[in-house]
């Protein structure tokens, strides 16, 4: 008896299985329909003429007919046909995901613009236009270095403002804040900035091991302050000829994504205690490997699009131990033109002096062993005298660039 009572049960479940299959088909049809509407954005083209003023009856009728027709096609078709429909629906969903990602990026751009962290739409925001912004990376303890630059290649006072306004060359010392806001270090820089007017302050805590973060903050702040063609980062112990720098960058002005500097590929140092030790050395392969090609950190330039990219994506840009490696990593996977410009890494006299005498004035000079000019406060004036381009060069070169 128990066996005969259990035998009818499979016959009762069979209709339910067919009913669920029909529902699944209807749901698949509805999903396909709404995905199509979302992708096309043209619901009006799918609405046939109707006497219904609201048009809702026609839309419902069209949707019902379409679903019924698709359901009948799938029910009458072969399994391969059903799989093709499922595959097309999957592709439509993937396309929708891409559209959503694009909208998310646009939302990020708009959010960054409202927060003052993006320079993409600078003209509409009324930002001052410039050809190049030169940010001189400096520290609280580097006042003597800053003064040596002001005595040589960094204009002072009215000349600085005139160069910025008339020629589009902006020069600023870039510094963040101390770990104790409002302390003696911050007050000293505030007083110096009030006297000279040549600082760009960052919302960043200063520290030698925070240079990658400072670089991100610099580009984000710079593109939010000036609408420039190029943004340059230079250390405060490097000699720069601003006119030659502007002339070299002007060659690449028509290119949208340019990364200019002295490209190198040094070893990845895995041994602790070394100056340029990379704690994440394992990410670059086996021990003994070299870094990818990137610009040396003493001076480099990026075009507007790249600076804006860094500004938009700074929360998710990874920071390696070395700032120049970090920047190279941020740009490595993009469609970027790497420009190896050896004029940006001349040696100090006699090298830069001989090149000047030969008519090849260097854009920047420093000592490789010191990663800058050794004893720069004491030597900067002599180097400027031997390798400087002359006071009038920046005005003619900048005029040609603008």
Secondary structure, DSSP 8 states (H G I E B T S, - for coil): -HHHHHHTHHHHHHHHHHHHHHHHHHHHHHHHHHHHHHHH--GGGG----S-TT-HHHHHHHHHHHHHHHHHHHHHS-HHHHHHHHHHHHHHHHHHHHHHHHHHHHHHHHHHHHTT---TTHHHHT-EEEEEEEEEE--TT-HHHHHHHHTTTS--HHHHHHHHHHH-EEEEEEEEE-SSTTSHHHHHHHHHHHHH--EEEEEEE--GGGHHHHHHHHHHHHHHHEEEEEEEEEETT-EE-HHHHHHHHHTTTT-SSEEEEEEE--B-B-STTSTTB-TTGGGG-STT-B--SEEEEEEEEEEHHHHHHHHHHGGG----SSHHHHHHHHHHTSS-EEEE-GGGGB-TTTHHHHHHHTT---SEE-BGGGTB-TTHHHHHHHHHHHH---TTHHHHHHHHH-
